[in-house]
Structure formats: structure tokens, C-alpha cells
Amino acid sequence: MDITQRDEDEQTARWNGAAGQAWVDSRAVLDELFKPFEKLLVDAVVTEHAQHVLDVGCGTGATTLAVARRLGTQGSGAQGLGAQGPDTQGRSVGVDLSEPMVTAARVRAEQEGSRASFVLADAQDHAFEPATFDMVISRFGVMFFKDSVKAFANLRRAAREDAALRFIAWRGPAENPFMTTAERAAAPFMPEMPARRPDEPGQFAFADADRVRRVLEESGWAGIDIRPVDVTCALPERELVRYFSRLGPLGLVLREADERTRTHIIETVRAAFDPYTRGEEVRFTAACWTVGARASAM
């Protein structure tokens, strides 16, 4: 979902406020919805034989924990960047600026007995220990930086030379009509809904592959490989209203509407999703980029 912002403070406030809490509350549905992308990233970690992995924009921790399971880092429930015992086979670290989501991720790690650790920080300027990670990954977490070149340069400093970068980002809204269905259907009733802007941080900020390539080249990454990937995603129909009424641009403004307006908009928007509904399931194609690169010599 897109969190359109006008400045960094506004974005931080949203992810640490109602928007971040909505993601926590919707964790189970979202984790299942994006499970195919989690698998793509975990498979990439295995292929690279990575042992020290940083998950950027980790949210509530699903991908970070999945990587930890594959690395065999079960057992301590430790938190923090330096948490690594002598029996650790690898290290999986998630970073996110949302306190509600990082808190949820830490609870999950403790419940699972995982050594996955989580850092509450903005990856754009957090002081990671230099040359620590042999792989940096992200599932839809790198499109929200205020200064993408600065952010990826900071991630490059955290990576070892020749470390792998692999992230998944959305292609454009025209190729992802499901993702804009709610706001398009609600627009006549809610003119105050924030517009998506392609030149600002947000869900579709990396829709332009040429821009992604320039950002990575300017920030110290080489061997850049950008490929389209189309993945079928699904969620239970019973979760659809909760999904579109709490997340994304519509979710940001719908909570301010009066009950009558809210009911009318939800009914209108729900009908707009009929083309994607198949009985008890809602299905759509997610049009994304899978982006790979290597940390060049500094």
C-alpha cells in the first residue's frame, strides 16, 4: 500500500501512527498475500549462500524471520544488531522506522524462538556497522526513502564488498490496477484523498526501471539486473473490506469520515473489486520488478 508523503517527518509520523498500526493488525492477511515474494527473497538468500542478511523495511518481520529459519538462527530471541552467539550459523536483521511494526516483529521472534533481530531506525541514515552484511534484501520496503541515492549509499556502506542486493518493488499503477481500485472508486466522494505522485516516495516510486538503475549506480552498486516479475496474489474475500478500508490512501482518510459517508464509500468501493472476486477468494496479478546488484569496491 502507498503512503504518500510531503516530507520525511510526515512519513515517519504515519508509519508510527494509525497507518503502522493498521499494518500490524492486518499482519496475517498481508503476510499470506505477499508470501510468493517472501519465497523469492529467501530462495535468493539460499542461492547466494548468504550468512549475514539485512532486510530493509522489514515491517512486522515475516521475511526477516523466514530468512532466519533458513539460516538456522533459532534459539535466542535476541534483539539488536550485535546479537549473535557462538552457535549462530547466520544472522538475519530487519530494519524499519515503524515502532508498532518493529515491536510486533520482536514479539514474533521471541514467540518463535528466533535469533532474527530488529532495529528501529530509518535505513537511509542509520549508522550500521560498516561492511557487515553479505546480502541486503527488501520486500516492498525501499520505495519510501526521501533520498534514494543517500539511502542506497548507506546500505552499500553496511554491505561487504561484492555483497548481493536483491529487492522487489512495484512497477507502475497502470500495470497494477488492483492496487488503485479503492482510491479510484472513492475519489468522487473524497476529493481530499492524497494523490499519488510518481516523483515522490511511495508505492510506485520505483516504477521506472531507468530511475532504479541510476539510483543504484550513483550509490555504489554494480552488476545491476532489473527484471519484471508477475505474481498471482490472493486474499480471502471476507478480508477484502478490512483490507481496503484500513490500508493505503483510502485508509488514511476514511477513518476521518462520518459513519454514513464511510458506509456509502465502503459499499461503492467493495463493488469496484467485483472483477477480482472469485467466490471466497480475491485474486490479482502483482506486476513488480525483481532487482539485483552487487556492492562495488569502495
ZABAVO-683493 format. One line per 5 residues: number of its first residue (from 1); for each residue x, y, z of N, C-alpha, C. Coordinates in Angstrom, 2 decimals. Example, Ala and Ser with C-alpha at 12.3 -4.5 7.8 and 13.67 -1.06 7.14 Angstrom:
% ZABAVO-683493
1 = 13.19,-5.69,7.80,12.30,-4.50,7.80,13.20,-3.30,7.80 ~ 12.85,-2.25,7.08,13.67,-1.06,7.14,12.90,0.03,7.87 .
END
This chain:
% ZABAVO-683493
1 = 0.83,-1.18,0.00,0.00,0.00,0.00,0.88,1.24,0.00 ~ 0.37,2.29,-0.60,1.14,3.52,-0.73,0.92,4.43,0.47 ~ 2.00,5.02,0.98,1.90,6.06,1.98,2.50,7.31,1.34 ~ 1.68,8.12,0.69,2.16,9.32,0.04,2.58,10.31,1.12 ~ 3.69,11.01,0.88,4.19,11.92,1.89,4.69,13.20,1.27 .
6 = 4.69,14.23,2.06,5.22,15.50,1.60,6.59,15.79,2.22 ~ 6.87,15.20,3.30,8.20,15.32,3.89,8.44,14.12,4.78 ~ 9.69,13.97,5.16,10.11,12.78,5.91,9.40,12.68,7.24 ~ 9.19,13.81,7.93,8.54,13.78,9.23,7.12,13.27,9.11 ~ 6.43,13.66,8.04,5.06,13.20,7.84,5.03,11.69,7.64 .
11 = 5.97,11.18,6.84,6.02,9.74,6.60,6.29,8.99,7.90 ~ 7.27,9.46,8.66,7.59,8.81,9.93,6.39,8.80,10.86 ~ 5.68,9.93,10.91,4.51,10.03,11.77,3.44,9.03,11.36 ~ 3.24,8.86,10.07,2.20,7.95,9.60,2.54,6.50,9.92 ~ 3.80,6.11,9.65,4.18,4.73,9.91,4.20,4.42,11.40 .
16 = 4.35,5.45,12.22,4.34,5.24,13.67,2.99,5.54,14.29 ~ 2.02,5.87,13.45,0.67,6.14,13.93,-0.32,5.11,13.43 ~ -1.48,5.59,12.99,-2.56,4.70,12.61,-2.20,3.80,11.43 ~ -1.44,4.33,10.47,-1.08,3.52,9.30,-0.22,2.32,9.69 ~ 0.77,2.57,10.55,1.61,1.46,11.01,0.82,0.45,11.82 .
21 = -0.09,0.94,12.67,-0.91,0.03,13.48,-1.83,-0.80,12.59 ~ -2.33,-0.19,11.51,-3.19,-0.94,10.58,-2.43,-2.10,9.96 ~ -1.15,-1.87,9.63,-0.34,-2.97,9.09,-0.14,-4.07,10.12 ~ 0.06,-3.67,11.37,0.21,-4.68,12.43,-1.07,-5.49,12.56 ~ -2.20,-4.81,12.58,-3.48,-5.50,12.74,-3.79,-6.41,11.56 .
26 = -3.25,-6.06,10.39,-3.52,-6.83,9.16,-2.39,-7.79,8.83 ~ -1.49,-7.99,9.78,-0.27,-8.76,9.52,-0.51,-10.11,8.89 ~ -1.42,-10.90,9.45,-1.62,-12.26,8.96,-2.07,-12.27,7.51 ~ -2.99,-11.38,7.17,-3.50,-11.31,5.80,-2.41,-10.86,4.84 ~ -1.66,-9.83,5.23,-0.62,-9.30,4.36,0.52,-10.29,4.18 .
31 = 0.89,-10.98,5.23,1.95,-11.98,5.12,1.56,-13.07,4.13 ~ 0.31,-13.51,4.19,-0.14,-14.55,3.28,-0.25,-14.00,1.85 ~ -0.73,-12.76,1.73,-0.88,-12.13,0.43,0.45,-12.04,-0.30 ~ 1.50,-11.67,0.43,2.81,-11.46,-0.19,3.77,-12.63,0.02 ~ 3.24,-13.77,0.38,4.07,-14.96,0.59,4.93,-15.31,-0.62 .
36 = 4.40,-15.21,-1.86,5.24,-15.54,-3.01,6.50,-14.69,-3.11 ~ 6.43,-13.45,-2.69,7.61,-12.58,-2.75,8.60,-12.92,-1.64 ~ 8.07,-13.29,-0.50,8.94,-13.77,0.58,9.75,-14.96,0.10 ~ 9.10,-15.88,-0.59,9.80,-17.07,-1.10,10.89,-16.69,-2.10 ~ 10.60,-15.74,-2.98,11.60,-15.31,-3.96,12.86,-14.80,-3.25 .
41 = 12.68,-14.03,-2.19,13.83,-13.47,-1.49,14.58,-14.52,-0.67 ~ 13.84,-15.39,-0.02,14.51,-16.45,0.75,15.29,-17.36,-0.20 ~ 14.71,-17.69,-1.33,15.43,-18.51,-2.32,16.70,-17.81,-2.79 ~ 16.63,-16.48,-2.95,17.82,-15.73,-3.37,18.91,-15.78,-2.31 ~ 18.52,-15.70,-1.04,19.49,-15.82,0.06,20.18,-17.17,0.01 .
46 = 19.40,-18.21,-0.22,19.97,-19.57,-0.30,20.91,-19.69,-1.49 ~ 20.50,-19.17,-2.64,21.33,-19.23,-3.84,22.66,-18.51,-3.65 ~ 22.62,-17.39,-2.93,23.84,-16.61,-2.69,24.70,-17.17,-1.57 ~ 24.19,-18.17,-0.85,24.89,-18.72,0.32,25.19,-17.62,1.33 ~ 24.29,-16.66,1.44,24.48,-15.54,2.36,24.34,-16.00,3.80 .
51 = 25.08,-15.36,4.68,25.03,-15.70,6.10,24.67,-14.52,6.99 ~ 24.87,-13.32,6.50,24.57,-12.12,7.28,23.68,-11.23,6.42 ~ 22.39,-11.24,6.70,21.39,-10.66,5.82,20.69,-9.50,6.49 ~ 20.55,-8.39,5.75,19.81,-7.23,6.22,18.53,-7.10,5.41 ~ 17.39,-7.06,6.10,16.07,-6.92,5.47,15.58,-5.49,5.69 .
56 = 15.51,-4.71,4.61,15.20,-3.28,4.70,13.70,-3.04,4.57 ~ 13.17,-2.24,5.50,11.72,-2.02,5.52,11.03,-3.32,5.88 ~ 11.47,-3.93,6.96,11.06,-5.30,7.30,9.63,-5.40,7.78 ~ 8.99,-4.28,8.13,7.62,-4.33,8.61,7.49,-5.18,9.86 ~ 6.53,-6.08,9.85,6.30,-6.92,11.02,7.15,-8.19,11.03 .
61 = 8.10,-8.27,10.10,9.17,-9.27,10.24,9.03,-10.58,9.50 ~ 8.02,-10.75,8.66,7.81,-12.05,8.03,9.02,-12.53,7.24 ~ 9.56,-11.66,6.39,10.69,-12.08,5.55,11.95,-12.26,6.38 ~ 12.18,-11.37,7.34,13.35,-11.50,8.21,13.33,-12.83,8.95 ~ 12.17,-13.20,9.47,12.05,-14.46,10.20,12.19,-15.66,9.27 .
66 = 11.65,-15.54,8.06,11.78,-16.64,7.10,13.25,-16.87,6.74 ~ 14.00,-15.79,6.57,15.43,-15.91,6.29,16.14,-16.54,7.49 ~ 15.79,-16.11,8.69,16.41,-16.68,9.89,16.19,-18.18,9.96 ~ 15.00,-18.62,9.61,14.73,-20.07,9.64,15.63,-20.80,8.66 ~ 15.84,-20.24,7.49,16.70,-20.90,6.51,18.17,-20.84,6.89 .
71 = 18.55,-19.81,7.63,19.94,-19.71,8.08,20.21,-20.58,9.30 ~ 19.14,-21.08,9.92,19.33,-21.90,11.11,19.59,-21.09,12.35 ~ 19.08,-19.85,12.40,19.36,-18.99,13.55,18.25,-19.07,14.58 ~ 17.90,-20.26,14.99,16.88,-20.44,16.02,17.54,-20.53,17.39 ~ 16.86,-19.92,18.40,17.30,-20.27,19.73,17.47,-19.20,20.77 .
76 = 17.70,-17.92,20.37,17.99,-16.97,21.45,16.94,-15.90,21.63 ~ 16.18,-15.58,20.57,15.23,-14.49,20.68,15.91,-13.15,20.87 ~ 17.18,-13.05,20.53,17.95,-11.83,20.79,17.46,-10.68,19.94 ~ 17.67,-9.47,20.45,17.30,-8.27,19.72,18.49,-7.34,19.67 ~ 18.62,-6.68,18.53,19.71,-5.73,18.39,20.71,-6.20,17.38 .
81 = 21.44,-5.25,16.79,22.31,-5.53,15.66,23.48,-6.42,16.03 ~ 23.88,-6.41,17.29,25.05,-7.19,17.64,24.73,-8.52,18.28 ~ 23.46,-8.95,18.22,23.07,-10.17,18.92,23.44,-11.39,18.12 ~ 24.54,-12.02,18.44,24.98,-13.21,17.72,25.81,-14.07,18.66 ~ 25.31,-15.24,18.96,26.02,-16.13,19.85,26.99,-17.00,19.10 .
86 = 27.82,-17.74,19.80,28.85,-18.56,19.16,28.27,-19.70,18.35 ~ 27.02,-20.13,18.63,26.45,-21.25,17.90,25.62,-20.77,16.71 ~ 25.64,-19.46,16.42,24.84,-18.92,15.34,25.44,-19.28,13.99 ~ 24.62,-19.83,13.12,25.08,-20.16,11.77,24.97,-18.97,10.85 ~ 24.11,-18.05,11.17,23.93,-16.88,10.34,23.20,-15.81,11.12 .
91 = 22.98,-14.67,10.46,22.32,-13.57,11.15,21.33,-12.91,10.20 ~ 20.13,-12.75,10.65,19.07,-12.10,9.87,18.59,-10.90,10.67 ~ 18.77,-9.71,10.10,18.46,-8.46,10.78,17.44,-7.67,9.96 ~ 16.37,-7.25,10.60,15.39,-6.41,9.94,15.49,-4.99,10.46 ~ 15.26,-4.01,9.58,15.27,-2.61,9.98,14.02,-1.93,9.44 .
96 = 13.38,-1.13,10.28,12.18,-0.40,9.87,12.03,0.81,10.79 ~ 11.41,1.87,10.26,11.22,3.07,11.09,9.90,3.08,11.85 ~ 9.08,2.04,11.67,7.79,1.97,12.34,7.89,1.24,13.67 ~ 7.71,1.98,14.76,7.78,1.35,16.09,6.72,0.27,16.28 ~ 5.45,0.50,15.87,4.46,-0.58,16.04,4.85,-1.85,15.30 .
101 = 5.38,-1.71,14.10,5.73,-2.90,13.33,6.97,-3.60,13.87 ~ 7.97,-2.83,14.27,9.17,-3.45,14.84,8.84,-4.15,16.15 ~ 7.99,-3.53,16.96,7.57,-4.18,18.20,6.88,-5.50,17.91 ~ 5.99,-5.51,16.92,5.30,-6.75,16.55,6.30,-7.79,16.05 ~ 7.29,-7.36,15.27,8.30,-8.28,14.75,9.11,-8.90,15.88 .
106 = 9.46,-8.10,16.88,10.24,-8.62,18.01,9.43,-9.63,18.83 ~ 8.16,-9.35,18.97,7.29,-10.31,19.68,7.24,-11.62,18.93 ~ 7.10,-11.54,17.61,7.06,-12.76,16.80,8.36,-13.55,16.94 ~ 9.48,-12.85,16.90,10.77,-13.52,17.03,10.90,-14.23,18.37 ~ 10.45,-13.55,19.42,10.51,-14.16,20.75,9.61,-15.38,20.84 .
111 = 8.40,-15.27,20.29,7.47,-16.40,20.32,8.00,-17.59,19.53 ~ 8.73,-17.28,18.46,9.25,-18.34,17.59,10.57,-18.88,18.09 ~ 11.17,-18.18,19.03,12.50,-18.59,19.49,13.55,-18.33,18.44 ~ 13.39,-17.25,17.70,14.28,-16.94,16.59,15.36,-15.96,16.98 ~ 16.53,-16.10,16.40,17.59,-15.13,16.61,17.51,-13.96,15.64 .
116 = 16.50,-13.94,14.82,16.29,-12.75,13.99,16.20,-11.53,14.91 ~ 16.86,-10.46,14.53,16.85,-9.25,15.34,16.30,-8.09,14.53 ~ 15.83,-7.07,15.22,15.14,-5.97,14.56,15.62,-4.63,15.11 ~ 15.87,-3.70,14.20,16.39,-2.39,14.52,15.33,-1.35,14.17 ~ 14.97,-0.52,15.13,14.04,0.57,14.90,14.83,1.77,14.43 .
121 = 14.82,2.03,13.12,15.62,3.12,12.56,15.22,3.35,11.11 ~ 15.61,4.50,10.61,15.46,4.80,9.18,16.73,4.32,8.49 ~ 16.60,3.35,7.60,17.77,2.78,6.93,18.50,3.79,6.07 ~ 17.87,4.91,5.78,18.52,5.93,4.95,19.75,6.51,5.63 ~ 19.68,6.67,6.95,20.82,7.31,7.63,21.25,6.61,8.92 .
126 = 20.74,5.41,9.16,21.15,4.68,10.37,22.63,4.31,10.28 ~ 23.31,4.40,11.41,24.74,4.10,11.46,24.96,2.60,11.62 ~ 24.77,1.85,10.54,25.07,0.42,10.56,26.58,0.24,10.72 ~ 26.94,-0.89,11.32,28.36,-1.24,11.37,28.84,-1.45,9.94 ~ 29.91,-0.82,9.52,30.36,-0.92,8.13,30.73,-2.36,7.74 .
131 = 30.50,-2.66,6.47,30.93,-3.93,5.87,30.49,-5.14,6.69 ~ 29.23,-5.15,7.10,28.72,-6.20,7.97,27.98,-7.29,7.21 ~ 27.17,-6.92,6.25,26.24,-7.85,5.63,26.74,-8.35,4.27 ~ 26.52,-9.63,4.02,26.86,-10.16,2.70,25.65,-10.24,1.77 ~ 24.48,-9.79,2.28,23.31,-9.66,1.42,22.33,-8.67,2.03 .
136 = 21.75,-7.83,1.17,20.71,-6.89,1.56,19.48,-7.20,0.74 ~ 18.33,-7.36,1.41,17.10,-7.71,0.73,15.99,-6.75,1.14 ~ 14.91,-6.74,0.37,13.74,-5.96,0.76,12.53,-6.42,-0.03 ~ 11.43,-6.55,0.66,10.14,-6.84,0.05,9.28,-5.58,0.16 ~ 9.27,-4.80,-0.90,8.46,-3.59,-0.96,8.82,-2.58,0.13 .
141 = 10.08,-2.51,0.51,10.45,-1.61,1.60,11.39,-0.49,1.23 ~ 11.79,-0.38,-0.06,12.84,0.59,-0.42,12.31,1.75,-1.26 ~ 11.02,1.84,-1.47,10.47,2.88,-2.35,10.08,4.14,-1.58 ~ 10.28,4.17,-0.28,9.78,5.26,0.55,10.85,6.22,1.04 ~ 12.10,6.03,0.60,13.17,6.90,1.06,12.99,8.31,0.50 .
146 = 13.28,9.29,1.33,13.25,10.68,0.87,14.36,10.92,-0.14 ~ 15.53,10.35,0.09,16.68,10.48,-0.80,17.19,9.07,-1.09 ~ 16.76,8.52,-2.22,17.08,7.12,-2.52,18.56,6.89,-2.72 ~ 19.26,7.83,-3.35,20.70,7.66,-3.56,21.42,7.63,-2.21 ~ 21.06,8.54,-1.32,21.67,8.55,0.02,21.38,7.25,0.75 .
151 = 20.17,6.76,0.63,19.78,5.54,1.33,20.56,4.34,0.82 ~ 20.63,4.18,-0.48,21.33,3.01,-1.01,22.84,3.13,-0.83 ~ 23.37,4.35,-0.77,24.78,4.52,-0.43,25.03,4.09,1.01 ~ 24.10,4.40,1.90,24.23,3.97,3.29,24.17,2.45,3.41 ~ 23.27,1.84,2.63,23.20,0.38,2.62,24.47,-0.23,2.03 .
156 = 25.04,0.45,1.03,26.30,-0.03,0.45,27.40,-0.03,1.51 ~ 27.45,0.99,2.36,28.47,1.02,3.41,28.27,-0.10,4.42 ~ 27.03,-0.50,4.63,26.74,-1.59,5.56,27.06,-2.95,4.97 ~ 27.24,-3.01,3.66,27.47,-4.28,2.96,28.96,-4.52,2.74 ~ 29.32,-5.77,2.72,30.69,-6.14,2.38,30.91,-5.98,0.87 .
161 = 32.15,-5.88,0.48,32.45,-5.79,-0.95,31.92,-7.04,-1.67 ~ 31.26,-6.82,-2.77,30.65,-7.86,-3.60,29.42,-8.49,-2.95 ~ 28.91,-7.89,-1.87,27.67,-8.39,-1.28,26.53,-8.26,-2.28 ~ 25.55,-9.12,-2.15,24.41,-9.11,-3.06,23.31,-8.20,-2.54 ~ 22.64,-7.54,-3.46,21.44,-6.78,-3.18,20.31,-7.41,-3.98 .
166 = 19.19,-7.65,-3.33,18.02,-8.18,-4.04,16.77,-7.59,-3.40 ~ 15.99,-6.85,-4.19,14.75,-6.33,-3.66,13.64,-6.41,-4.69 ~ 12.42,-6.32,-4.18,11.23,-6.38,-5.02,10.49,-5.06,-4.86 ~ 10.14,-4.45,-5.98,9.42,-3.18,-5.98,8.30,-3.24,-7.02 ~ 7.29,-2.42,-6.81,6.16,-2.39,-7.73,6.54,-1.71,-9.05 .
171 = 5.99,-2.22,-10.14,6.01,-1.48,-11.39,4.91,-0.41,-11.32 ~ 4.50,0.15,-12.44,3.61,1.30,-12.40,2.16,0.98,-12.08 ~ 1.37,2.01,-11.75,-0.04,1.81,-11.41,-0.87,1.28,-12.58 ~ -0.49,1.62,-13.81,-1.24,1.12,-14.97,-1.17,-0.40,-15.07 ~ -0.06,-0.97,-14.59,0.11,-2.42,-14.61,-0.41,-3.08,-13.33 .
176 = -0.81,-2.27,-12.37,-1.30,-2.78,-11.09,-2.65,-2.16,-10.75 ~ -3.67,-2.36,-11.58,-4.96,-1.70,-11.34,-5.61,-2.11,-10.03 ~ -5.35,-3.31,-9.55,-5.92,-3.73,-8.27,-5.51,-2.78,-7.16 ~ -4.25,-2.35,-7.20,-3.70,-1.53,-6.13,-4.29,-0.13,-6.06 ~ -4.91,0.33,-7.13,-5.51,1.67,-7.12,-7.04,1.61,-7.23 .
181 = -7.62,0.43,-7.18,-9.07,0.29,-7.31,-9.81,1.07,-6.24 ~ -9.38,0.95,-5.00,-10.11,1.58,-3.89,-10.12,3.10,-4.01 ~ -8.97,3.69,-4.28,-8.93,5.15,-4.34,-9.64,5.69,-5.57 ~ -9.60,4.95,-6.69,-10.31,5.40,-7.88,-11.81,5.36,-7.65 ~ -12.31,4.32,-7.00,-13.74,4.21,-6.74,-14.21,5.24,-5.73 .
186 = -13.36,5.57,-4.78,-13.75,6.51,-3.71,-13.51,7.96,-4.07 ~ -12.73,8.22,-5.11,-12.33,9.59,-5.44,-13.48,10.57,-5.57 ~ -14.61,10.22,-6.21,-15.70,11.20,-6.33,-16.26,11.66,-4.98 ~ -16.10,10.84,-3.96,-16.67,11.16,-2.65,-15.66,11.77,-1.69 ~ -14.37,11.60,-2.02,-13.31,12.05,-1.09,-12.23,12.81,-1.86 .
191 = -12.53,14.01,-2.30,-11.54,14.78,-3.06,-10.29,15.13,-2.27 ~ -10.36,15.02,-0.96,-9.20,15.34,-0.13,-8.19,14.20,-0.06 ~ -8.52,13.06,-0.67,-7.61,11.93,-0.64,-6.30,12.30,-1.34 ~ -5.16,12.03,-0.71,-3.87,12.43,-1.31,-3.62,11.73,-2.63 ~ -3.15,12.49,-3.61,-2.85,11.91,-4.92,-1.48,11.25,-4.90 .
196 = -1.35,10.20,-5.65,-0.04,9.56,-5.81,0.77,10.40,-6.80 ~ 2.03,10.60,-6.49,2.90,11.36,-7.37,4.12,10.51,-7.71 ~ 4.38,10.29,-9.00,5.47,9.38,-9.38,6.85,9.87,-8.97 ~ 7.00,11.19,-8.69,8.30,11.71,-8.33,8.50,11.79,-6.82 ~ 7.59,11.22,-6.06,7.70,11.24,-4.61,7.80,9.83,-4.05 .
201 = 8.34,9.68,-2.84,8.37,8.36,-2.21,6.97,7.77,-2.11 ~ 6.87,6.50,-2.34,5.57,5.84,-2.28,5.61,4.50,-2.99 ~ 4.49,3.86,-3.06,4.41,2.51,-3.61,5.02,2.38,-5.00 ~ 4.77,3.37,-5.87,5.20,3.27,-7.26,6.42,4.13,-7.56 ~ 7.18,4.50,-6.56,8.33,5.37,-6.76,9.41,4.72,-7.63 .
206 = 9.44,3.40,-7.66,10.45,2.69,-8.46,9.83,2.05,-9.70 ~ 8.75,2.60,-10.18,8.10,2.06,-11.38,8.99,2.18,-12.61 ~ 9.80,3.23,-12.67,10.68,3.49,-13.80,12.00,2.74,-13.60 ~ 12.22,1.71,-14.40,13.43,0.89,-14.24,14.70,1.71,-14.48 ~ 14.65,2.68,-15.39,15.83,3.51,-15.65,16.19,4.33,-14.42 .
211 = 15.17,4.81,-13.71,15.45,5.55,-12.48,16.08,4.65,-11.43 ~ 15.57,3.44,-11.30,16.14,2.49,-10.33,17.61,2.24,-10.65 ~ 17.90,2.05,-11.93,19.28,1.80,-12.34,20.18,2.99,-11.98 ~ 19.71,4.21,-12.25,20.51,5.40,-11.93,20.76,5.51,-10.43 ~ 19.73,5.26,-9.64,19.88,5.33,-8.18,20.95,4.37,-7.70 .
216 = 20.92,3.16,-8.19,21.87,2.15,-7.73,23.29,2.45,-8.22 ~ 23.41,2.89,-9.46,24.74,3.23,-9.98,25.36,4.38,-9.19 ~ 24.55,5.38,-8.87,25.06,6.56,-8.17,25.37,6.27,-6.70 ~ 24.86,5.18,-6.18,25.04,4.89,-4.74,26.03,3.75,-4.48 ~ 26.76,3.31,-5.52,27.83,2.36,-5.28,27.49,0.90,-5.53 .
221 = 26.47,0.65,-6.33,26.11,-0.73,-6.66,26.39,-0.98,-8.14 ~ 26.80,-2.20,-8.45,27.16,-2.55,-9.82,26.48,-3.87,-10.21 ~ 26.68,-4.29,-11.45,26.07,-5.55,-11.90,24.56,-5.53,-11.77 ~ 23.95,-4.40,-12.09,22.52,-4.20,-11.84,21.68,-5.01,-12.82 ~ 20.74,-5.74,-12.28,19.88,-6.62,-13.07,18.43,-6.36,-12.65 .
226 = 17.63,-5.83,-13.57,16.24,-5.47,-13.27,15.34,-6.28,-14.19 ~ 14.48,-7.10,-13.61,13.63,-7.97,-14.40,12.18,-7.86,-13.94 ~ 11.25,-7.89,-14.88,9.84,-7.89,-14.49,9.43,-9.25,-13.95 ~ 8.57,-9.24,-12.96,8.01,-10.48,-12.44,6.53,-10.23,-12.18 ~ 5.70,-11.13,-12.65,4.25,-11.04,-12.44,3.83,-12.22,-11.57 .
231 = 3.23,-11.90,-10.44,2.90,-12.92,-9.45,1.41,-12.85,-9.12 ~ 0.76,-14.00,-9.11,-0.64,-14.07,-8.71,-0.73,-14.06,-7.19 ~ -1.49,-13.11,-6.67,-1.68,-12.98,-5.23,-3.15,-13.17,-4.89 ~ -3.42,-13.60,-3.68,-4.81,-13.86,-3.28,-5.01,-13.55,-1.81 ~ -6.23,-13.13,-1.48,-6.62,-12.97,-0.08,-8.07,-13.41,0.06 .
236 = -8.48,-13.82,1.24,-9.87,-14.25,1.44,-10.83,-13.09,1.20 ~ -11.93,-13.37,0.53,-12.93,-12.33,0.26,-13.43,-11.70,1.55 ~ -13.51,-12.48,2.62,-14.02,-11.95,3.89,-13.10,-10.87,4.47 ~ -11.86,-10.80,3.99,-10.90,-9.81,4.49,-10.82,-8.58,3.60 ~ -11.54,-8.57,2.48,-11.36,-7.51,1.50,-11.72,-6.13,2.04 .
241 = -12.87,-6.00,2.68,-13.28,-4.69,3.18,-12.30,-4.17,4.22 ~ -11.90,-5.02,5.10,-10.90,-4.62,6.12,-9.60,-4.20,5.44 ~ -9.24,-4.89,4.39,-8.01,-4.59,3.65,-8.05,-3.20,3.04 ~ -9.06,-2.88,2.24,-9.04,-1.60,1.55,-9.50,-0.43,2.42 ~ -10.21,-0.72,3.49,-10.70,0.38,4.33,-9.69,0.83,5.39 .
246 = -8.62,0.08,5.57,-7.64,0.44,6.59,-6.27,0.77,6.01 ~ -5.98,0.27,4.80,-4.65,0.44,4.23,-4.68,1.38,3.03 ~ -3.52,1.94,2.68,-3.42,2.76,1.50,-4.00,4.15,1.67 ~ -4.03,4.93,0.58,-4.55,6.30,0.66,-5.97,6.37,1.19 ~ -6.83,5.42,0.79,-8.20,5.44,1.29,-8.24,5.21,2.78 .
251 = -7.44,4.29,3.26,-7.40,4.02,4.69,-6.98,5.22,5.51 ~ -6.11,6.06,4.92,-5.63,7.24,5.64,-6.74,8.25,5.90 ~ -7.67,8.38,4.95,-8.69,9.42,5.09,-10.05,8.87,5.52 ~ -10.30,7.59,5.30,-11.61,7.04,5.60,-11.92,7.08,7.09 ~ -10.88,6.99,7.91,-11.12,7.00,9.36,-11.64,8.34,9.85 .
256 = -11.50,9.38,9.01,-12.00,10.70,9.40,-13.43,10.94,8.93 ~ -13.97,10.04,8.12,-15.32,10.24,7.57,-16.39,9.91,8.60 ~ -17.55,10.55,8.46,-18.68,10.22,9.32,-19.23,8.85,8.93 ~ -20.01,8.26,9.80,-20.43,6.87,9.62,-21.25,6.68,8.34 ~ -22.12,7.61,8.03,-22.95,7.48,6.81,-22.08,7.52,5.55 .
261 = -21.17,8.48,5.51,-20.27,8.59,4.35,-19.39,7.35,4.25 ~ -18.87,6.92,5.37,-18.00,5.75,5.39,-18.73,4.53,4.85 ~ -19.95,4.30,5.30,-20.72,3.14,4.84,-20.95,3.20,3.34 ~ -21.32,4.37,2.84,-21.58,4.52,1.41,-20.31,4.26,0.59 ~ -19.20,4.81,1.03,-17.95,4.63,0.30,-17.51,3.17,0.31 .
266 = -17.62,2.52,1.45,-17.22,1.11,1.53,-18.07,0.26,0.59 ~ -19.36,0.52,0.53,-20.22,-0.24,-0.39,-19.82,0.00,-1.84 ~ -19.54,1.26,-2.18,-19.13,1.60,-3.54,-17.81,0.95,-3.91 ~ -16.85,1.05,-3.01,-15.52,0.50,-3.28,-15.56,-1.02,-3.34 ~ -16.33,-1.63,-2.45,-16.42,-3.09,-2.48,-16.92,-3.57,-3.84 .
271 = -17.91,-2.90,-4.41,-18.43,-3.29,-5.72,-17.37,-3.16,-6.80 ~ -16.47,-2.20,-6.66,-15.42,-1.99,-7.66,-14.43,-3.15,-7.70 ~ -14.39,-3.95,-6.64,-13.48,-5.10,-6.60,-14.12,-6.37,-7.16 ~ -15.35,-6.30,-7.61,-16.03,-7.49,-8.13,-15.24,-8.21,-9.22 ~ -14.58,-7.49,-10.14,-13.83,-8.20,-11.19,-12.71,-9.09,-10.66 .
276 = -12.28,-8.86,-9.42,-11.19,-9.64,-8.86,-11.67,-10.75,-7.93 ~ -12.96,-10.81,-7.71,-13.52,-11.76,-6.74,-13.91,-13.06,-7.41 ~ -13.42,-14.14,-6.85,-13.73,-15.48,-7.33,-14.26,-16.30,-6.16 ~ -15.56,-16.21,-5.93,-16.14,-16.93,-4.81,-15.63,-16.38,-3.50 ~ -14.96,-17.24,-2.73,-14.47,-16.85,-1.41,-13.06,-16.28,-1.45 .
281 = -12.56,-15.99,-2.65,-11.18,-15.53,-2.79,-11.12,-14.31,-3.71 ~ -10.20,-13.43,-3.42,-9.90,-12.28,-4.27,-8.51,-12.51,-4.85 ~ -8.41,-12.45,-6.18,-7.15,-12.74,-6.85,-6.78,-11.59,-7.79 ~ -5.49,-11.32,-7.86,-5.00,-10.29,-8.78,-3.54,-10.59,-9.13 ~ -3.07,-9.94,-10.17,-1.68,-10.08,-10.58,-0.89,-8.88,-10.09 .
286 = 0.19,-9.15,-9.37,1.09,-8.11,-8.90,2.22,-7.97,-9.90 ~ 2.31,-6.80,-10.53,3.35,-6.53,-11.53,4.50,-5.81,-10.86 ~ 5.63,-6.47,-10.75,6.75,-5.95,-9.96,8.06,-6.04,-10.72 ~ 9.08,-5.43,-10.13,10.46,-5.63,-10.56,11.15,-6.49,-9.51 ~ 11.99,-7.39,-9.96,12.95,-8.00,-9.06,14.31,-7.44,-9.44 .
291 = 14.96,-6.81,-8.49,16.18,-6.05,-8.76,17.35,-6.68,-8.03 ~ 18.42,-6.91,-8.76,19.63,-7.46,-8.18,20.82,-6.57,-8.49 ~ 21.81,-6.59,-7.61,23.04,-5.81,-7.82,24.13,-6.35,-6.89 ~ 25.34,-5.81,-7.07,26.47,-6.17,-6.22,27.11,-4.91,-5.65 ~ 27.60,-5.02,-4.44,28.30,-3.91,-3.82,29.66,-3.75,-4.48 .
296 = 29.88,-2.62,-5.14,31.16,-2.39,-5.82,32.23,-2.02,-4.80 ~ 33.49,-2.08,-5.23,34.59,-1.74,-4.34,34.52,-0.26,-3.96 ~ 34.81,0.02,-2.69,34.74,1.42,-2.20,36.14,2.05,-2.24 .
END
